[in-house]
Amino acid sequence: MAAPADALDPVRAELLRAARASADAVLDHARADAEETLRAARRTAEALLARARDLGAADGAAAAGRERARTVQDAWAVELAARAEVYAELRARIRAGVRRALAEGAVPQTRLREAARALLGSRARVTAAAGGGVAAEVPGRRVDLSADALADRALNRLGVRAEALWGPP
């Protein structure tokens, strides 16, 4: 035998259909909101990633610039040290050459004594300098015509022409 029909069955069925339709609409709306939220999040992430790339490139360029500057400074320091070494060697050789020339009599000691007295006067006390040459003094003044002083003056007179030492031959 068939079960008796309930008078509320059509109401229940309509309520169930309306609830399902409402749930489907809420679910569709939630899916659409979720998709829009994901799209917005992706746009934000892409913008942040692009900004991070730009900042990284700028930081990298700045670091590369600092590294280039440091490398140039290091190279300049090495070049200056090499120049100083060459200049010191040149100075030592010139000093040795002047000492040798004075020892061999290329410039007589009497001529150096006369030059000292010409600079300081006849009362100058003239003494032989170690390594060759002379030194002379009067109260408040002194003249150094030693081999090393003469060599240093000759090298100093080169002035900016000494820069030719660092250029191509």
C-alpha positions as CSV (number, residue, x, y, z in Angstrom):
1,M,0.0,0.0,0.0
2,A,1.2,3.5,-0.8
3,A,2.2,5.8,2.0
4,P,-0.2,8.6,2.6
5,A,0.7,11.9,1.0
6,D,1.6,14.6,3.4
7,A,0.1,18.0,2.7
8,L,3.4,19.7,3.6
9,D,5.4,17.8,1.0
10,P,5.0,20.5,-1.7
11,V,6.0,23.2,0.9
12,R,9.0,21.2,1.9
13,A,10.0,20.6,-1.7
14,E,9.7,24.3,-2.4
15,L,11.7,25.3,0.7
16,L,14.4,22.7,-0.2
17,R,14.5,24.0,-3.8
18,A,14.7,27.6,-2.6
19,A,17.5,26.7,-0.1
20,R,19.4,24.9,-2.8
21,A,19.0,27.9,-5.1
22,S,20.1,30.3,-2.4
23,A,23.1,28.0,-1.5
24,D,24.0,27.8,-5.2
25,A,23.8,31.6,-5.5
26,V,25.9,32.1,-2.3
27,L,28.4,29.5,-3.6
28,D,28.6,31.2,-7.0
29,H,29.0,34.6,-5.4
30,A,31.7,33.1,-3.0
31,R,33.5,31.6,-6.0
32,A,33.4,34.9,-7.9
33,D,34.7,36.7,-4.9
34,A,37.4,34.2,-4.4
35,E,38.4,34.4,-8.1
36,E,38.5,38.2,-7.9
37,T,40.5,38.1,-4.6
38,L,43.0,35.7,-6.3
39,R,43.3,38.0,-9.4
40,A,43.9,41.0,-7.1
41,A,46.5,39.0,-5.1
42,R,48.2,38.0,-8.3
43,R,48.3,41.6,-9.6
44,T,49.7,42.7,-6.2
45,A,52.2,39.9,-6.2
46,E,53.3,40.7,-9.8
47,A,53.6,44.4,-8.9
48,L,55.6,43.6,-5.8
49,L,57.8,41.2,-7.7
50,A,58.4,43.9,-10.4
51,R,59.3,46.4,-7.8
52,A,61.6,43.9,-6.1
53,R,63.3,43.3,-9.4
54,D,63.7,47.0,-10.0
55,L,65.1,47.5,-6.5
56,G,67.4,44.5,-6.9
57,A,68.7,45.8,-10.2
58,A,69.3,49.3,-8.7
59,D,71.0,47.7,-5.7
60,G,73.1,45.6,-8.0
61,A,74.0,48.5,-10.2
62,A,75.0,50.5,-7.1
63,A,77.1,47.6,-5.8
64,A,78.7,47.2,-9.2
65,G,79.5,50.9,-9.2
66,R,81.1,50.8,-5.8
67,E,83.1,47.7,-6.8
68,R,84.3,49.5,-10.0
69,A,85.3,52.5,-7.9
70,R,87.1,50.3,-5.4
71,T,88.9,48.5,-8.2
72,V,90.0,51.8,-9.8
73,Q,91.3,53.0,-6.4
74,D,93.1,49.7,-5.8
75,A,94.7,49.9,-9.2
76,W,95.8,53.5,-8.6
77,A,97.2,52.6,-5.2
78,V,99.3,49.8,-6.9
79,E,100.5,52.2,-9.6
80,L,101.4,54.8,-7.0
81,A,103.3,52.2,-5.0
82,A,105.2,51.1,-8.1
83,R,106.0,54.7,-9.0
84,A,107.3,55.3,-5.5
85,E,109.5,52.2,-5.7
86,V,110.9,53.3,-9.1
87,Y,111.4,56.9,-7.9
88,A,113.2,55.6,-4.8
89,E,115.4,53.4,-6.9
90,L,116.2,56.3,-9.3
91,R,117.0,58.5,-6.3
92,A,119.3,55.9,-4.8
93,R,121.1,55.4,-8.2
94,I,121.5,59.2,-8.7
95,R,122.9,59.6,-5.2
96,A,125.3,56.7,-5.7
97,G,126.4,58.3,-9.0
98,V,127.0,61.7,-7.4
99,R,128.9,60.1,-4.6
100,R,131.1,58.2,-7.1
101,A,131.6,61.4,-9.2
102,L,132.7,63.4,-6.1
103,A,135.0,60.5,-4.9
104,E,136.6,60.4,-8.4
105,G,137.2,64.2,-8.3
106,A,134.7,65.2,-11.0
107,V,134.0,68.3,-8.9
108,P,137.0,69.2,-6.7
109,Q,136.3,69.6,-3.0
110,T,137.8,73.1,-3.1
111,R,135.2,74.2,-5.7
112,L,132.4,73.0,-3.3
113,R,134.0,74.9,-0.4
114,E,134.2,78.0,-2.6
115,A,130.5,77.7,-3.6
116,A,129.5,77.3,0.1
117,R,131.5,80.4,1.1
118,A,130.0,82.3,-1.9
119,L,126.5,81.5,-0.5
120,L,127.2,82.1,3.2
121,G,130.2,84.5,3.2
122,S,133.9,84.1,4.0
123,R,133.2,83.4,7.7
124,A,131.3,80.2,6.9
125,R,132.5,77.1,8.7
126,V,132.9,74.5,6.0
127,T,133.2,70.8,6.9
128,A,133.4,67.6,4.8
129,A,130.1,65.7,4.5
130,A,129.8,62.0,4.9
131,G,129.6,60.4,1.5
132,G,131.2,63.3,-0.3
133,G,130.6,67.0,-0.6
134,V,130.6,69.7,2.1
135,A,128.3,71.4,4.6
136,A,128.7,75.0,5.7
137,E,127.3,77.1,8.5
138,V,127.1,80.6,9.8
139,P,124.9,81.5,12.8
140,G,121.3,81.1,11.6
141,R,122.1,79.7,8.2
142,R,123.3,76.4,6.8
143,V,124.1,75.2,3.3
144,D,124.2,71.5,2.5
145,L,126.4,70.6,-0.6
146,S,126.7,67.0,0.3
147,A,126.5,64.3,-2.4
148,D,123.0,63.3,-1.3
149,A,121.7,66.9,-1.1
150,L,123.2,67.7,-4.6
151,A,121.6,64.5,-6.0
152,D,118.3,65.3,-4.4
153,R,118.3,68.8,-5.8
154,A,119.1,67.6,-9.3
155,L,116.2,65.1,-9.1
156,N,113.8,67.7,-7.7
157,R,114.7,70.1,-10.6
158,L,113.1,67.5,-12.9
159,G,109.8,68.6,-11.5
160,V,106.8,67.6,-13.6
161,R,109.2,66.2,-16.2
162,A,109.7,63.3,-13.9
163,E,106.2,62.2,-15.1
164,A,107.8,61.1,-18.3
165,L,109.2,58.2,-16.3
166,W,105.7,56.7,-16.1
167,G,104.8,57.2,-19.7
168,P,105.6,54.9,-22.7
169,P,109.2,55.1,-23.9
